[in-house]
């Protein structure tokens, strides 16, 4: 806006840009918006780009999806195919499948747009998932961002939903089997299952309605929800300002980084094109979902090695790993546990993910705002819980490929599946233990570096004959990264005013013990001074030169 | 502890004095492009070249559209069209993307700056004012005072969305007995899927598998897939001595020819894989395994019910026919499956 004022002050005739800016400002106060946001500071880190990738993939999805709607027809009426893909000429199929084939073979640019759309969808869910992991492992979900975690969680669910509804639209054999599985799961829900199935499919499976209904979910309801949630998500980022990693000059009171204009406009804007470029390059060179190979949907045939898109894999894996023969009979009614166990387990898992910020806050009772991110090692229990969750998800996900693992590695299908079931039960525990010990070891290493400097591997002999390894002090900027983290201690259950110890109190005390019992506290001033007292000259140096070494006995 | 933290309880957090004070942001490192105008000009040219490459990419994409028109039956045309349009678009995007990022990294200032945060919590004054407004609005409307209005409004608000749920009642018909019956009737011939050609018992050799649909299904105009999704059958002939038959169902098979529903009792995938030497049927979706020689009982995987058996016989002309419909529902289990 400075240009406007400058030009109007020095020049009687402002240029087009100045004139346009003036026009808009007099009607929409855009100057105030630019003044408020133009120099907003954003911190820089590669891991902050994961959320950006998800956002840009969504933009690509909207653009490529809009193109596809011009040609796709969501009808299950039967036709005989008459397009240019020779192997299917004359075959009976739904209009939805025929129009998907037409997009692939009879519309120039159709195949590349279909592939861009599918690849971008895979990337969207992947980037959103990695972004969630980044937020989890760095503790970015802590106050004041708990609600934004929930919004992000909902976005991830919506992404999976949008993916599944879109994947089913071509009405090909593979996606039809996916719908068949959904139908089987819905039917298994006690009391309301069959009515819900009838409502979803407009009668018996597969019916003639479901593709049109999925279409309305896929192009209207879910994208609208995603857009609203993305708006809320980003608005909260503006309200809270972005978190930053711990480092020199970074505190909970400030945000350190580069201004939006011009640096982030260029970097983030450029990054959108890079993401689009990568998706376009992959879509141009790698086939995804070749529906013409599968043929139209038919309830009878199925090919071995059927796999859903990757993000549905964990739910399919849950179905495969379900125990057999647990069905419950109540009078003459049946609850099919082969369906209900996976359903309940995956819903519980999702509920835990959504609730985690509130659980951790219940344990720490820390009511402060947190804007400096944790290094994962500095929150060992959280990191271990995250690793256990990732392992649980990963085993379910790998479970969706038991047949491919068995055939590719020449193993018994049954043994692979049983191994997966065992891994599902013990894997998260192992991951929890290993991760926690690894974090604590890394914290101990950090303490060593702070107290005694970094090992150089150079062994020298002192005049009196003693051999020592030379340690190099770290500079104060490096040092700050190693000592700046928050530390908690377990709490004892104490009697309340009535002299009683409530159940909640007891539970919280027990959980806080699990969380913080074996914590490694950051180096305190006293410890630091003690460690450096016996070789006083090596105070923390402004800029250590190669030769300036501190020697520690 | 920072200013933002001070006003809140730290909970279980400990207060450890840090060994050194926060040293402040690291000193800025000067780039070549900051020092030398020559390097800055080189960067400028590089960026311009990248933007130029983007234009070339866009032209390649346009060329790809016109250079490879669709030729009926020629997949190479489709492939080239897709490849060159995609690569052209990718190049066009990369040109802009790398150009913009290079611009930011070489020529725009890279000094890190610090901006203060503010607590999310509004100031006490603002909160008091907000509360004042709520109280004022409450007093002016009589919301708290006039209980009758308030309660009746809650009632209205609770009831008005119900029609919006009821209105979806016709999404699907009320489920009657349709899930428990299929197209099979006494005398319906077993025919091949998808041709609909009837099968003679003498055509079914030991070890062979037939994918079967009821006679008349392939000619259906309406609800063909719905019927097929229930009526699909797998027909296998095994050595009669290998069959462990329930005496009550002994006449459901014909000289070792048995017919079982092809719809998995787990979630409904077609159980399409037959392993000859073990007599096992395997569902490729979730690996439920059924023992054909033993009433198709579940031997592995998440399914809980055996596959229902279709009682079959042979008619006067030697064709296989159904004795009746399945005597139990096929496909996935549901709440009132036994009713």
Contacts between the chains, C-beta under 8 A, distances in Angstrom:
chain1	res1	chain2	res2	distance
A	40	B	115	7.2
A	41	B	113	5.8
A	41	B	114	7.2
A	41	B	115	4.1
A	44	B	112	7.9
A	84	B	70	6.2
A	84	B	71	7.3
A	84	B	72	4.2
A	84	B	73	5.6
A	84	B	74	7.5
A	84	B	78	7.8
A	85	B	75	7.6
A	86	B	73	4.7
A	104	B	78	7.3
A	105	B	70	7.2
A	105	B	75	7.7
A	105	B	78	5.3
A	106	B	70	5.7
A	107	B	70	7.8
A	108	B	65	5.4
A	108	B	68	7.4
A	108	B	69	7.1
A	108	B	70	6.4
A	108	B	81	5.4
A	108	B	85	7.7
A	109	B	65	6.1
A	109	B	81	7.2
A	109	B	82	7.8
A	109	B	85	5.5
A	111	B	78	6.0
A	111	B	81	7.4
A	111	B	82	4.2
A	112	B	81	7.7
A	112	B	82	4.4
A	112	B	85	5.0
A	112	B	86	4.5
A	112	B	89	7.5
A	115	B	82	7.3
A	115	B	86	7.4
A	116	B	86	7.5
A	144	B	120	4.3
A	177	B	269	5.9
A	177	B	270	8.0
A	177	B	285	6.6
A	180	B	229	7.5
A	180	B	267	7.2
A	180	B	268	4.9
A	180	B	269	6.1
A	181	B	267	4.7
A	181	B	268	7.0
A	181	B	269	6.6
A	181	B	285	6.4
A	183	B	267	7.5
A	183	B	268	6.1
A	183	B	332	7.6
A	184	B	264	7.9
A	184	B	266	6.7
A	184	B	267	2.7
A	184	B	268	4.1
A	184	B	269	7.9
A	184	B	331	7.2
A	184	B	332	3.8
A	185	B	267	5.9
A	187	B	179	8.0
A	187	B	331	8.0
A	187	B	332	5.1
A	187	B	333	7.7
A	187	B	334	4.4
A	188	B	267	7.6
A	188	B	332	6.1
A	188	B	333	6.3
A	188	B	334	6.3
A	189	B	335	7.8
A	190	B	335	5.2
A	191	B	335	5.6
A	193	B	334	5.3
A	193	B	335	5.7
A	194	B	175	4.6
A	194	B	179	6.5
A	194	B	334	5.1
A	194	B	335	6.7
A	194	B	336	7.4
A	195	B	172	7.6
A	195	B	174	7.6
A	195	B	175	5.9
A	197	B	172	7.7
A	197	B	175	7.8
A	198	B	171	7.7
A	198	B	172	3.5
A	198	B	173	6.1
A	198	B	174	7.4
A	198	B	175	5.0
A	199	B	168	7.3
A	199	B	171	3.9
A	199	B	172	4.2
A	200	B	171	7.3
A	200	B	172	7.1
A	201	B	172	6.5
A	202	B	171	6.4
A	202	B	172	5.1
A	203	B	172	5.4
A	203	B	173	5.4
A	203	B	226	7.2
A	204	B	178	5.9
A	204	B	179	7.5
A	204	B	223	7.7
A	204	B	226	4.3
A	204	B	229	7.3
A	204	B	230	7.7
A	205	B	226	6.8
A	205	B	229	5.5
A	205	B	268	7.4
A	206	B	225	5.3
A	206	B	226	6.8
A	206	B	229	6.5
A	207	B	226	6.4
A	209	B	172	8.0
A	239	B	120	6.9
A	240	B	120	6.8
A	241	B	115	7.5
A	241	B	117	5.5
A	248	B	22	6.7
A	248	B	23	4.8
A	248	B	24	6.1
A	248	B	25	6.1
A	248	B	26	5.5
A	249	B	22	6.7
A	249	B	23	7.3
A	249	B	24	4.7
A	249	B	25	3.4
A	249	B	26	7.3
A	249	B	112	7.8
A	249	B	114	6.4
A	251	B	2	5.1
A	251	B	22	6.6
A	252	B	2	4.3
A	252	B	4	5.1
A	252	B	5	5.8
A	252	B	117	7.4
A	253	B	2	4.4
A	253	B	3	5.3
A	253	B	4	5.4
A	253	B	116	6.3
A	253	B	117	5.8
A	254	B	114	4.7
A	254	B	115	6.4
A	254	B	116	5.5
A	254	B	117	6.1
A	255	B	114	7.1
A	255	B	115	5.2
A	255	B	117	6.0
A	256	B	25	6.1
A	256	B	112	5.4
A	256	B	113	7.2
A	256	B	114	4.9
A	256	B	115	7.9
A	257	B	112	6.1
A	257	B	113	7.3
A	258	B	110	7.2
A	258	B	112	6.7
A	258	B	113	7.2
A	259	B	113	6.5
A	262	B	104	7.4
A	262	B	108	5.4
A	263	B	104	5.4
A	263	B	108	5.1
A	263	B	109	7.3
A	263	B	110	7.6
A	266	B	100	4.8
A	266	B	101	7.0
A	266	B	103	5.5
A	266	B	104	3.8
A	266	B	108	6.4
A	267	B	100	7.3
A	267	B	101	5.8
A	267	B	104	4.6
A	267	B	105	7.8
A	269	B	100	5.7
A	270	B	96	6.9
A	270	B	97	4.7
A	270	B	98	7.2
A	270	B	99	7.0
A	270	B	100	2.9
A	270	B	101	4.1
A	270	B	103	7.7
A	270	B	104	6.9
A	271	B	97	6.7
A	271	B	101	6.8
A	272	B	97	7.4
A	273	B	93	4.4
A	273	B	94	7.2
A	273	B	96	4.3
A	273	B	97	3.4
A	273	B	100	7.0
A	274	B	93	7.1
A	274	B	94	6.7
A	274	B	97	3.6
A	274	B	98	7.1
A	274	B	101	7.1
A	275	B	97	7.9
A	276	B	89	7.9
A	276	B	93	4.5
A	276	B	97	7.7
A	277	B	89	7.9
A	277	B	90	4.8
A	277	B	91	7.6
A	277	B	92	7.8
A	277	B	93	3.4
A	277	B	94	4.1
A	277	B	97	5.7
A	278	B	90	7.6
A	280	B	86	5.4
A	280	B	87	7.8
A	280	B	89	4.4
A	280	B	90	3.8
A	280	B	93	6.0
A	281	B	86	7.0
A	281	B	87	6.8
A	281	B	90	3.8
A	281	B	94	7.9
A	283	B	86	5.4
A	284	B	82	6.6
A	284	B	83	5.3
A	284	B	84	7.9
A	284	B	85	7.4
A	284	B	86	2.4
A	284	B	87	4.9
A	284	B	89	7.7
A	284	B	90	6.2
A	285	B	83	7.1
A	285	B	86	7.3
A	285	B	87	7.6
A	297	B	225	7.4
A	298	B	194	7.4
A	298	B	225	7.2
A	298	B	228	7.1
A	299	B	225	5.9
A	299	B	228	5.0
A	299	B	229	3.7
A	299	B	232	6.3
A	299	B	263	7.6
A	299	B	270	6.7
A	300	B	193	5.4
A	300	B	194	7.7
A	300	B	211	6.2
A	300	B	213	7.2
A	300	B	228	6.0
A	300	B	232	4.4
A	300	B	262	6.5
A	300	B	270	5.4
A	300	B	272	7.9
A	301	B	211	7.6
A	301	B	270	6.5
A	301	B	272	6.6
A	302	B	269	6.0
A	302	B	270	4.6
A	302	B	272	5.0
A	302	B	284	5.5
A	302	B	285	7.0
A	303	B	284	7.1
A	304	B	272	8.0
A	304	B	273	6.4
A	304	B	284	4.6
A	305	B	284	7.0
A	306	B	269	7.9
A	306	B	284	5.8
A	306	B	285	5.9
A	316	B	286	7.6
A	319	B	266	7.6
A	319	B	267	6.7
A	319	B	286	5.2
A	319	B	302	6.3
A	320	B	286	4.5
A	320	B	287	6.1
A	320	B	301	7.6
A	320	B	302	6.6
A	321	B	302	7.7
A	322	B	302	4.1
A	323	B	302	7.2
A	324	B	288	7.6
A	324	B	298	5.7
A	324	B	300	7.4
A	324	B	301	6.2
A	324	B	302	5.5
A	324	B	303	6.4
A	324	B	304	5.9
A	325	B	298	7.1
A	325	B	304	5.4
A	326	B	304	7.4
A	327	B	304	4.5
A	327	B	305	7.8
A	327	B	333	6.7
A	329	B	338	8.0
A	332	B	336	7.8
A	332	B	338	4.7
A	332	B	339	6.0
A	333	B	335	5.5
A	333	B	336	6.1
A	333	B	338	7.3
A	333	B	339	7.7
A	334	B	333	5.3
A	334	B	334	7.1
A	334	B	335	6.4
A	334	B	336	7.9
A	334	B	337	5.4
A	334	B	338	6.3
A	335	B	335	7.4
A	336	B	304	6.3
A	336	B	332	6.9
A	336	B	333	3.8
A	336	B	334	7.3
A	337	B	304	7.4
A	338	B	266	5.5
A	338	B	267	8.0
A	338	B	302	4.2
A	338	B	303	6.3
A	338	B	304	5.4
A	338	B	333	7.8
A	339	B	266	7.6
A	339	B	267	6.5
A	339	B	332	7.2
A	339	B	333	7.7
A	363	B	12	7.6
A	364	B	11	4.7
A	364	B	12	5.2
A	364	B	13	7.0
A	365	B	9	6.9
A	365	B	11	3.3
A	365	B	12	6.0
A	366	B	8	8.0
A	366	B	9	7.5
A	366	B	10	5.8
A	366	B	11	3.8
A	366	B	12	6.9
A	366	B	13	5.5
A	367	B	8	4.0
A	367	B	9	4.6
A	367	B	10	7.6
A	367	B	11	6.5
A	368	B	4	7.1
A	368	B	5	4.2
A	368	B	8	4.3
A	368	B	9	7.6
A	368	B	10	5.9
A	368	B	13	7.7
A	369	B	4	5.0
A	369	B	5	6.9
A	369	B	8	7.3
A	369	B	119	6.4
A	369	B	120	6.7
A	371	B	4	7.5
A	371	B	117	6.1
A	402	B	287	6.4
A	403	B	284	6.9
A	403	B	287	6.3
A	413	B	287	6.1
A	414	B	289	8.0
A	414	B	300	5.5
A	417	B	287	6.4
A	417	B	300	7.7
A	417	B	301	7.6
A	450	B	19	7.2
A	476	B	20	5.9
A	476	B	23	4.3
A	477	B	23	5.8
A	477	B	26	4.9
A	479	B	19	7.6
A	479	B	20	6.3
A	479	B	23	8.0
A	480	B	20	7.0
A	480	B	22	6.2
A	480	B	23	5.6
A	483	B	18	5.7
A	483	B	19	6.0
A	483	B	20	7.5
A	484	B	18	7.1
A	484	B	22	7.5
A	486	B	13	5.7
A	487	B	13	6.7
A	487	B	14	4.8
A	487	B	16	6.1
A	488	B	11	7.3
A	488	B	12	4.3
A	488	B	13	5.4
A	488	B	14	6.7
A	489	B	12	5.8
A	489	B	14	5.4
A	490	B	12	7.2
A	491	B	12	5.5
A	512	B	12	6.2
A	516	B	12	6.9
A	521	B	14	6.8
A	521	B	16	6.2
A	522	B	16	5.9
A	522	B	18	7.6
A	523	B	19	5.7
A	524	B	16	4.7
A	524	B	17	5.9
A	524	B	18	7.8
A	524	B	19	7.0
A	525	B	17	4.3
A	525	B	18	6.5
A	525	B	19	4.9
A	526	B	17	7.6
A	527	B	19	7.6
A	528	B	19	3.4
A	528	B	20	7.7
A	529	B	19	7.3
A	540	B	20	6.2
